[in-house]
Every structure is written in structure tokens, then in C-alpha cells.
């Protein structure tokens, strides 16, 4: 009798774990670190939240002006050329949108 009870409970438990995994993944996509927080991995949740938050604030502070034409060294000149090449229009915007969707 106990084997029958264990067999019937196993698929339900697997379904609950799968559902919880999907919820954690979606939560982590909405807010970095939230998926780890739901799993009570507090250290990882804080690290992800702070790291992604700092990157977002740094990127917003740069306002997209990473390189200018009057670069002082060779690295800045190469960065300016790469920035010009990146202004390809739709392809470049599509890649940024895709990167945002997969939360990179």
C-alpha cells in the first residue's frame, strides 16, 4: 500500500517542482535576483540585484555617449569607429532588444 501512495505522490511533486522552477525563472527575468530570493539564496539574490542595478545605472549615466570623435588615444579612436559601425539601424536595435529580453 505504501508503494502505491509513493508512486501517486511522485508525479505531483515533480509537477510542483517544475512549476516552482518556471516561476523562479520568470521572477528572475522580471527582477534580477528575485528567483534566487524565492529559493532563499539570499547572498546570490543580493549579488545579482546589486550587480545588474549598478550596470543599469552606469549605462544610464553614460547616456549612450561612450566615445567621441576627438579621442585622445588609439583605443578611443577604435572605440569611436566601432560605435559608428554599430549605428546600423534596425539590426543593431534588434540585437539590443534581444539581449534585453534574455536579460544579459
PyMOL commands that set and color helices and strands:
alter all, ss='L'
color gray80, all
select helices_A, chain A and resi 2-30+34-38+42-62+74-85+90-101
alter helices_A, ss='H'
color red, helices_A
deselect
rebuild
show_as cartoon
